[in-house]
Amino acid sequence: MWENQEQMPKERLLSSQEIAEALAGLDGWTVAGGKLHREYQFPDFVHAFGFMAAAAVAIEAMNHHPEWSNVWNRVCVDLQTHDAGGITAKDVDLARKLEPLARRLMD
């Protein structure tokens, strides 16, 4: 194991083409401000907050925490690997994990 994160290998930034290919399989995701961006809209606050609570488990397991905010029935998510200074495969992986969690609560 790495003794601290400074010794861990840095994630590789994805190319524009790699990001475009990833977005093709991620409905509703875009790039905004150099980050993967998605706004989810749920039926109400309870569903939005439920999504955030359910997603927290997957997020913590990955140790890759999003920038996100919640206002009533909406959750805005921005993903960027800060250590790498941009979008990496970790961001795409987390976006893919968030999608099925959100779909279950959006109906």
Beta strands, then each sheet from edge to edge (+ up, - down):
strand 1: 30-32
strand 2: 35-41
strand 3: 67-71
strand 4: 74-79
sheet 1: 1+ 2- 4+ 3-
end
